[in-house]
Amino acid sequence: MEKDISTCMEIYKNQLMQGNIRRAYILLIKYMGELKARFPGQYSTGNISLGYLDYTYFPFFNSYLRQHKLRFGIVLNHMEMRFELWLMGQNASVQEKYWELLKNTDWNKDIEAMPLYSVLEVCLEDHIDFSHKALMTDKIFNGAISLAEKVQDFLIGFD
């Protein structure tokens, strides 16, 4: 049976009082801010969306993506505790259009249905390790830029 809201709130309060969740959350959100601030200059970035302890992300885009109502996102997947690259459309019809183009690519291998918020979701880093922060950051940036360029080149082929 699903817990009632009072029980959930009490558990939430107790977990926060222990301090671990708050400390980890602050560290992760500050790191997202660092990623956004240091993101390579060939892209513009948007604001960080904190989400609901499910996904935290910031978008990045260039003139091509903006013209096509697309943006990539660096996404912190809280449940999987990993960083991902998503390609998102401005609205449902844009997402459906690009899902049709991308659904049978290697990037969407083993994905049978369009994801809820994007048309492409690729793991960039599945081992969040702040003791090797510089290496982790390089892996996220290099993976995101390399994949974004490949995806954009693929999409340009349909223009």
N, CA, C and O of each residue as an XYZ file, in Angstrom:
636
protein
N       0.847     -1.186      0.000
C       0.000      0.000      0.000
C       0.893      1.251      0.000
O       1.914      1.301      0.686
N       0.491      2.240     -0.772
C       1.261      3.481     -0.871
C       1.221      4.240      0.458
O       0.186      4.322      1.120
N       2.371      4.785      0.821
C       2.457      5.549      2.070
C       1.649      6.836      1.949
O       1.613      7.458      0.887
N       1.005      7.227      3.036
C       0.288      8.493      2.998
C       1.284      9.652      3.048
O       2.449      9.460      3.395
N       0.832     10.821      2.709
C       1.716     11.988      2.584
C       2.369     12.336      3.921
O       3.521     12.770      3.935
N       1.681     12.161      5.028
C       2.259     12.473      6.340
C       3.468     11.588      6.625
O       4.479     12.059      7.146
N       3.363     10.317      6.285
C       4.488      9.398      6.483
C       5.647      9.794      5.579
O       6.797      9.805      6.018
N       5.361     10.116      4.335
C       6.401     10.554      3.399
C       7.098     11.809      3.901
O       8.323     11.912      3.828
N       6.340     12.747      4.401
C       6.919     13.996      4.901
C       7.816     13.738      6.110
O       8.871     14.358      6.242
N       7.408     12.837      6.983
C       8.217     12.508      8.165
C       9.535     11.836      7.751
O      10.595     12.150      8.292
N       9.457     10.930      6.808
C      10.674     10.280      6.292
C      11.582     11.316      5.644
O      12.793     11.311      5.864
N      11.000     12.199      4.851
C      11.760     13.261      4.189
C      12.477     14.134      5.223
O      13.669     14.412      5.092
N      11.753     14.554      6.230
C      12.321     15.396      7.282
C      13.475     14.681      7.985
O      14.532     15.272      8.209
N      13.273     13.431      8.326
C      14.314     12.664      9.016
C      15.565     12.509      8.155
O      16.686     12.621      8.652
N      15.371     12.254      6.871
C      16.514     12.120      5.966
C      17.272     13.439      5.837
O      18.503     13.453      5.822
N      16.547     14.530      5.745
C      17.206     15.834      5.651
C      17.954     16.175      6.937
O      19.031     16.769      6.889
N      17.401     15.813      8.059
C      18.054     16.096      9.334
C      19.383     15.350      9.467
O      20.284     15.817     10.163
N      19.509     14.226      8.824
C      20.778     13.484      8.853
C      21.878     14.233      8.109
O      23.062     14.069      8.406
N      21.482     15.051      7.145
C      22.427     15.925      6.458
C      23.038     15.397      5.184
O      23.540     16.185      4.382
N      23.017     14.100      4.963
C      23.687     13.535      3.791
C      23.032     13.926      2.468
O      23.717     14.270      1.505
N      21.718     13.869      2.431
C      21.016     14.196      1.188
C      21.232     15.665      0.834
O      21.528     15.994     -0.314
N      21.085     16.531      1.806
C      21.264     17.969      1.556
C      22.683     18.261      1.083
O      22.883     19.007      0.125
N      23.651     17.678      1.748
C      25.055     17.905      1.387
C      25.347     17.413     -0.039
O      25.984     18.119     -0.821
N      24.882     16.209     -0.374
C      25.093     15.660     -1.714
C      24.375     16.508     -2.763
O      24.929     16.783     -3.827
N      23.144     16.920     -2.464
C      22.365     17.723     -3.410
C      23.071     19.053     -3.685
O      23.189     19.462     -4.840
N      23.534     19.720     -2.648
C      24.237     20.998     -2.830
C      25.481     20.801     -3.686
O      25.741     21.602     -4.583
N      26.247     19.757     -3.428
C      27.451     19.471     -4.205
C      27.109     19.247     -5.675
O      27.777     19.784     -6.558
N      26.079     18.463     -5.936
C      25.681     18.169     -7.322
C      25.184     19.417     -8.050
O      25.523     19.630     -9.214
N      24.391     20.232     -7.380
C      23.851     21.435     -8.020
C      24.966     22.451     -8.265
O      24.985     23.102     -9.310
N      25.883     22.592     -7.330
C      27.030     23.477     -7.563
C      27.868     22.984     -8.732
O      28.356     23.786     -9.528
N      28.036     21.689     -8.841
C      28.805     21.129     -9.951
C      28.109     21.402    -11.283
O      28.768     21.724    -12.272
N      26.792     21.275    -11.313
C      26.056     21.610    -12.540
C      26.312     23.068    -12.915
O      26.472     23.388    -14.092
N      26.351     23.946    -11.921
C      26.660     25.351    -12.182
C      28.060     25.531    -12.740
O      28.276     26.353    -13.631
N      29.010     24.769    -12.221
C      30.372     24.823    -12.754
C      30.425     24.334    -14.199
O      31.088     24.943    -15.039
N      29.727     23.238    -14.488
C      29.697     22.735    -15.866
C      29.130     23.788    -16.811
O      29.681     24.037    -17.883
N      28.032     24.398    -16.402
C      27.399     25.422    -17.238
C      28.338     26.604    -17.452
O      28.478     27.092    -18.573
N      28.977     27.064    -16.389
C      29.854     28.238    -16.469
C      31.079     27.981    -17.338
O      31.582     28.896    -17.990
N      31.555     26.750    -17.350
C      32.770     26.413    -18.094
C      32.479     25.757    -19.433
O      33.397     25.272    -20.093
N      31.207     25.734    -19.847
C      30.856     25.015    -21.071
C      31.533     25.669    -22.276
O      31.587     26.895    -22.366
N      32.046     24.859    -23.197
C      32.763     25.405    -24.356
C      31.967     26.472    -25.108
O      30.752     26.371    -25.277
N      32.695     27.494    -25.549
C      32.094     28.705    -26.089
C      31.404     28.598    -27.427
O      30.725     29.543    -27.828
N      31.546     27.486    -28.143
C      30.865     27.404    -29.438
C      29.359     27.209    -29.284
O      28.620     27.211    -30.269
N      28.913     27.042    -28.044
C      27.490     26.888    -27.756
C      27.047     27.941    -26.748
O      27.820     28.377    -25.895
N      25.794     28.336    -26.868
C      25.149     29.142    -25.832
C      24.496     28.182    -24.853
O      24.127     27.065    -25.216
N      24.357     28.616    -23.626
C      23.701     27.777    -22.629
C      22.491     28.502    -22.056
O      22.423     29.731    -22.052
N      21.547     27.715    -21.576
C      20.373     28.260    -20.915
C      20.470     28.053    -19.418
O      21.485     27.580    -18.907
N      19.421     28.408    -18.729
C      19.380     28.299    -17.266
C      19.333     26.849    -16.803
O      18.874     25.963    -17.524
N      19.808     26.633    -15.608
C      19.729     25.307    -15.000
C      18.306     25.087    -14.500
O      17.747     25.917    -13.783
N      17.737     23.962    -14.891
C      16.429     23.539    -14.396
C      16.680     22.484    -13.324
O      17.264     21.436    -13.598
N      16.238     22.768    -12.106
C      16.546     21.886    -10.982
C      15.742     20.600    -10.973
O      16.208     19.590    -10.444
N      14.550     20.610    -11.545
C      13.726     19.415    -11.539
C      13.173     19.112    -10.161
O      13.117     19.980     -9.290
N      12.764     17.860     -9.978
C      12.116     17.420     -8.739
C      12.867     16.244     -8.131
O      12.270     15.236     -7.755
N      14.186     16.389     -8.039
C      15.068     15.309     -7.622
C      14.978     14.123     -8.582
O      15.267     12.986     -8.211
N      14.574     14.406     -9.815
C      14.587     13.380    -10.859
C      15.678     13.713    -11.875
O      16.610     12.934    -12.076
N      15.553     14.879    -12.512
C      16.535     15.339    -13.486
C      16.857     16.806    -13.223
O      15.963     17.615    -12.977
N      18.121     17.130    -13.276
C      18.581     18.511    -13.259
C      19.353     18.696    -14.550
O      20.181     17.854    -14.898
N      19.096     19.790    -15.273
C      19.793     19.947    -16.552
C      19.963     21.408    -16.908
O      19.313     22.296    -16.356
N      20.874     21.626    -17.865
C      20.932     22.914    -18.544
C      21.050     22.642    -20.034
O      21.751     21.722    -20.457
N      20.351     23.457    -20.830
C      20.417     23.279    -22.277
C      21.620     23.994    -22.873
O      22.134     24.962    -22.314
N      22.054     23.487    -24.027
C      23.044     24.206    -24.826
C      22.659     24.070    -26.289
O      22.070     23.074    -26.710
N      23.007     25.099    -27.052
C      22.536     25.155    -28.431
C      23.414     26.110    -29.224
O      24.161     26.911    -28.662
N      23.306     26.007    -30.538
C      23.947     26.947    -31.454
C      22.870     27.448    -32.416
O      21.694     27.127    -32.244
N      23.248     28.217    -33.407
C      22.247     28.810    -34.306
C      21.494     27.739    -35.101
O      20.292     27.873    -35.330
N      22.186     26.685    -35.519
C      21.511     25.609    -36.255
C      20.424     24.970    -35.390
O      19.283     24.812    -35.824
N      20.788     24.613    -34.184
C      19.821     23.977    -33.290
C      18.646     24.899    -32.987
O      17.491     24.475    -33.002
N      18.951     26.147    -32.716
C      17.883     27.106    -32.409
C      16.932     27.260    -33.603
O      15.713     27.297    -33.435
N      17.494     27.348    -34.786
C      16.686     27.482    -36.010
C      15.757     26.281    -36.183
O      14.656     26.418    -36.717
N      16.197     25.112    -35.736
C      15.403     23.894    -35.886
C      14.615     23.537    -34.619
O      14.067     22.440    -34.503
N      14.569     24.477    -33.680
C      13.800     24.320    -32.444
C      14.276     23.127    -31.615
O      13.486     22.389    -31.027
N      15.605     22.971    -31.595
C      16.233     21.889    -30.843
C      17.224     22.451    -29.835
O      17.681     23.587    -29.961
N      17.545     21.650    -28.846
C      18.620     21.982    -27.913
C      19.111     20.681    -27.307
O      18.354     19.728    -27.125
N      20.375     20.669    -27.006
C      20.927     19.559    -26.251
C      20.839     19.920    -24.780
O      20.692     21.090    -24.425
N      20.930     18.922    -23.935
C      20.962     19.175    -22.504
C      21.988     18.297    -21.827
O      22.095     17.106    -22.121
N      22.744     18.891    -20.917
C      23.565     18.126    -19.993
C      22.646     17.824    -18.817
O      22.184     18.735    -18.129
N      22.387     16.549    -18.592
C      21.368     16.127    -17.637
C      21.998     15.308    -16.516
O      22.734     14.352    -16.763
N      21.701     15.694    -15.295
C      22.029     14.872    -14.142
C      20.795     14.032    -13.838
O      19.765     14.555    -13.413
N      20.908     12.743    -14.057
C      19.829     11.808    -13.767
C      20.010     11.365    -12.312
O      20.886     10.556    -12.008
N      19.184     11.894    -11.427
C      19.342     11.645     -9.996
C      19.115     10.173     -9.637
O      19.831      9.623     -8.799
N      18.139      9.545    -10.257
C      17.827      8.156     -9.903
C      18.931      7.200    -10.335
O      19.251      6.252     -9.617
N      19.516      7.447    -11.509
C      20.602      6.596    -11.999
C      21.959      7.091    -11.507
O      22.960      6.383    -11.621
N      21.992      8.300    -10.965
C      23.205      8.975    -10.501
C      24.275      8.946    -11.600
O      25.357      8.379    -11.448
N      23.908      9.592    -12.712
C      24.820      9.692    -13.840
C      24.507     10.940    -14.653
O      23.441     11.540    -14.519
N      25.464     11.316    -15.499
C      25.282     12.447    -16.405
C      24.960     11.922    -17.789
O      25.552     10.950    -18.261
N      24.008     12.586    -18.430
C      23.547     12.163    -19.749
C      23.518     13.359    -20.692
O      23.488     14.512    -20.261
N      23.528     13.060    -21.978
C      23.294     14.062    -23.015
C      21.937     13.763    -23.613
O      21.679     12.641    -24.051
N      21.071     14.755    -23.633
C      19.756     14.616    -24.243
C      19.648     15.587    -25.411
O      20.235     16.669    -25.391
N      18.897     15.191    -26.417
C      18.471     16.096    -27.484
C      16.985     16.299    -27.302
O      16.211     15.342    -27.290
N      16.588     17.563    -27.159
C      15.198     17.898    -26.855
C      14.635     18.840    -27.912
O      15.349     19.680    -28.460
N      13.355     18.689    -28.188
C      12.657     19.579    -29.095
C      11.859     20.606    -28.313
O      11.550     20.415    -27.137
N      11.530     21.701    -28.992
C      10.811     22.800    -28.343
C       9.396     22.411    -27.922
O       8.854     22.961    -26.963
N       8.804     21.464    -28.642
C       7.446     21.027    -28.319
C       7.254     19.590    -28.821
O       8.162     19.003    -29.410
N       6.075     19.038    -28.585
C       5.818     17.628    -28.906
C       5.948     17.340    -30.405
O       6.478     16.297    -30.786
N       5.476     18.240    -31.247
C       5.550     17.975    -32.689
C       6.996     17.988    -33.190
O       7.356     17.199    -34.064
N       7.819     18.874    -32.644
C       9.245     18.896    -33.005
C       9.902     17.603    -32.520
O      10.694     16.996    -33.241
N       9.576     17.191    -31.317
C      10.164     15.954    -30.793
C       9.777     14.763    -31.664
O      10.623     13.923    -31.971
N       8.529     14.683    -32.059
C       8.082     13.566    -32.893
C       8.808     13.557    -34.236
O       9.198     12.496    -34.725
N       8.988     14.725    -34.826
C       9.691     14.834    -36.112
C      11.115     14.286    -35.996
O      11.552     13.497    -36.834
N      11.825     14.705    -34.965
C      13.218     14.288    -34.831
C      13.345     12.872    -34.277
O      14.353     12.208    -34.517
N      12.348     12.402    -33.547
C      12.349     11.012    -33.126
C      12.303     10.106    -34.360
O      13.004      9.096    -34.420
N      11.483     10.468    -35.332
C      11.399      9.672    -36.558
C      12.748      9.598    -37.268
O      13.093      8.562    -37.836
N      13.506     10.681    -37.238
C      14.825     10.688    -37.876
C      15.865      9.898    -37.081
O      16.769      9.300    -37.664
N      15.740      9.894    -35.772
C      16.794      9.343    -34.909
C      16.484      7.983    -34.297
O      17.379      7.350    -33.736
N      15.258      7.523    -34.387
C      14.877      6.326    -33.628
C      15.614      5.066    -34.063
O      15.803      4.162    -33.249
N      16.032      4.982    -35.311
C      16.713      3.779    -35.787
C      18.224      3.931    -35.876
O      18.887      3.127    -36.532
N      18.768      4.936    -35.234
C      20.215      5.136    -35.249
C      20.864      4.349    -34.114
O      20.186      3.875    -33.202
N      22.176      4.218    -34.186
C      22.917      3.544    -33.104
C      22.743      4.263    -31.773
O      22.820      3.641    -30.714
N      22.508      5.568    -31.824
C      22.341      6.330    -30.580
C      21.103      5.891    -29.813
O      21.059      5.984    -28.586
N      20.109      5.418    -30.532
C      18.866      4.977    -29.883
C      18.709      3.457    -29.928
O      17.599      2.932    -29.831
N      19.831      2.765    -30.076
C      19.800      1.307    -30.104
C      19.134      0.797    -28.821
O      19.416      1.278    -27.724
N      18.259     -0.171    -28.982
C      17.538     -0.806    -27.871
C      16.480      0.096    -27.235
O      15.907     -0.273    -26.209
N      16.210      1.253    -27.808
C      15.140      2.135    -27.311
C      13.934      1.933    -28.227
O      13.995      2.243    -29.417
N      12.856      1.419    -27.681
C      11.693      1.077    -28.504
C      10.688      2.212    -28.628
O       9.989      2.313    -29.637
N      10.609      3.058    -27.623
C       9.637      4.159    -27.637
C      10.367      5.470    -27.364
O      11.395      5.499    -26.686
N       9.817      6.546    -27.903
C      10.419      7.859    -27.683
C      10.438      8.166    -26.185
O       9.426      7.999    -25.504
N      11.589      8.614    -25.669
C      11.640      9.009    -24.258
C      10.645     10.133    -23.967
O      10.204     10.835    -24.876
N      10.310     10.290    -22.727
C       9.290     11.258    -22.321
C       9.674     12.700    -22.626
O       8.838     13.476    -23.089
N      10.937     13.073    -22.372
C      11.340     14.473    -22.474
C      12.313     14.766    -23.615
O      12.729     15.914    -23.775
N      12.680     13.782    -24.398
C      13.740     13.983    -25.385
C      13.562     13.022    -26.550
O      12.644     12.202    -26.559
N      14.450     13.131    -27.531
C      14.473     12.178    -28.640
C      15.767     11.380    -28.652
O      15.943     10.474    -29.467
N      16.665     11.721    -27.748
C      17.952     11.052    -27.653
C      18.457     11.205    -26.230
O      18.475     12.310    -25.687
N      18.866     10.098    -25.623
C      19.428     10.123    -24.277
C      20.630      9.191    -24.262
O      20.494      7.981    -24.443
N      21.813      9.770    -24.044
C      23.047      8.988    -24.061
C      23.812      9.257    -22.769
O      23.970     10.406    -22.357
N      24.278      8.198    -22.144
C      25.058      8.342    -20.911
C      26.436      8.906    -21.237
O      27.137      8.388    -22.106
N      26.818      9.969    -20.535
C      28.146     10.563    -20.674
C      29.088     10.088    -19.567
O      30.278      9.887    -19.809
N      28.566      9.911    -18.374
C      29.382      9.513    -17.220
C      28.489      8.793    -16.229
O      27.547      9.376    -15.692
N      28.786      7.516    -15.987
C      27.950      6.745    -15.073
C      28.629      6.461    -13.741
O      28.142      5.665    -12.938
N      29.757      7.118    -13.517
C      30.456      6.961    -12.245
C      30.826      8.361    -11.736
O      31.900      8.880    -12.041
N      29.940      8.949    -10.973
C      30.186     10.291    -10.451
C      31.188     10.179     -9.313
O      30.916      9.576     -8.275
N      32.362     10.778     -9.537
C      33.474     10.631     -8.597
C      34.173     11.979     -8.452
O      34.980     12.364     -9.298
N      33.856     12.689     -7.376
C      34.429     14.014     -7.171
C      35.891     13.969     -6.727
O      36.549     15.008     -6.674
N      36.404     12.786     -6.410
C      37.832     12.690     -6.112
C      38.659     12.735     -7.395
O      39.876     12.911     -7.348
N      37.997     12.574     -8.537
C      38.631     12.715     -9.855
C      37.796     13.675    -10.700
O      37.435     13.381    -11.840
N      37.509     14.801    -10.119
C      36.584     15.774    -10.717
C      37.047     16.273    -12.080
O      36.234     16.383    -12.998
N      38.335     16.578    -12.234
C      38.833     17.099    -13.513
C      38.658     16.071    -14.627
O      38.243     16.418    -15.733
N      38.967     14.828    -14.346
C      38.793     13.768    -15.348
C      37.317     13.579    -15.687
O      36.956     13.416    -16.852
N      36.476     13.601    -14.669
C      35.038     13.454    -14.879
C      34.504     14.602    -15.737
O      33.714     14.384    -16.656
N      34.938     15.815    -15.433
C      34.491     16.990    -16.182
C      34.938     16.902    -17.636
O      34.151     17.172    -18.543
N      36.181     16.530    -17.864
C      36.675     16.371    -19.237
C      35.871     15.324    -19.986
O      35.531     15.523    -21.152
N      35.566     14.222    -19.337
C      34.793     13.157    -19.985
C      33.398     13.656    -20.362
O      32.901     13.359    -21.448
N      32.780     14.403    -19.474
C      31.441     14.942    -19.757
C      31.508     15.925    -20.921
O      30.729     15.815    -21.868
N      32.435     16.890    -20.861
C      32.543     17.878    -21.942
C      32.910     17.225    -23.268
O      32.258     17.478    -24.282
N      33.945     16.389    -23.274
C      34.388     15.773    -24.522
C      33.304     14.898    -25.133
O      33.078     14.928    -26.342
N      32.637     14.117    -24.290
C      31.553     13.272    -24.784
C      30.391     14.081    -25.323
O      29.843     13.764    -26.378
N      30.013     15.126    -24.602
C      28.874     15.949    -25.022
C      29.157     16.664    -26.339
O      28.324     16.645    -27.245
N      30.313     17.288    -26.450
C      30.636     18.049    -27.664
C      30.798     17.121    -28.854
O      30.270     17.396    -29.931
N      31.516     16.034    -28.675
C      31.730     15.083    -29.763
C      30.402     14.525    -30.272
O      30.157     14.490    -31.478
N      29.555     14.092    -29.353
C      28.272     13.530    -29.752
C      27.346     14.592    -30.341
O      26.653     14.333    -31.324
N      27.331     15.772    -29.752
C      26.491     16.853    -30.288
C      26.874     17.164    -31.731
O      26.003     17.358    -32.579
N      28.176     17.211    -32.011
C      28.632     17.491    -33.380
C      28.211     16.374    -34.332
O      27.780     16.648    -35.452
N      28.333     15.122    -33.901
C      27.939     13.990    -34.751
C      26.440     13.996    -35.021
O      26.011     13.776    -36.153
N      25.657     14.241    -34.002
C      24.201     14.277    -34.169
C      23.812     15.438    -35.085
O      22.981     15.273    -35.978
N      24.405     16.602    -34.868
C      24.082     17.743    -35.715
C      24.474     17.466    -37.164
O      23.705     17.785    -38.071
N      25.632     16.890    -37.405
C      26.038     16.536    -38.774
C      25.040     15.571    -39.401
O      24.704     15.705    -40.578
N      24.567     14.607    -38.630
C      23.572     13.661    -39.108
C      22.289     14.391    -39.502
O      21.719     14.129    -40.560
N      21.840     15.308    -38.645
C      20.595     16.039    -38.926
C      20.740     16.964    -40.120
O      19.791     17.133    -40.886
N      21.902     17.563    -40.293
C      22.128     18.450    -41.449
C      21.935     17.679    -42.742
O      21.522     18.259    -43.746
N      22.220     16.399    -42.739
C      22.018     15.577    -43.923
C      20.564     15.471    -44.373
O      20.294     15.045    -45.495
N      19.631     15.852    -43.511
C      18.200     15.804    -43.857
C      17.646     17.174    -44.233
O      16.471     17.289    -44.583
N      18.472     18.208    -44.166
C      17.996     19.555    -44.517
C      17.797     19.701    -46.011
O      17.401     20.768    -46.480
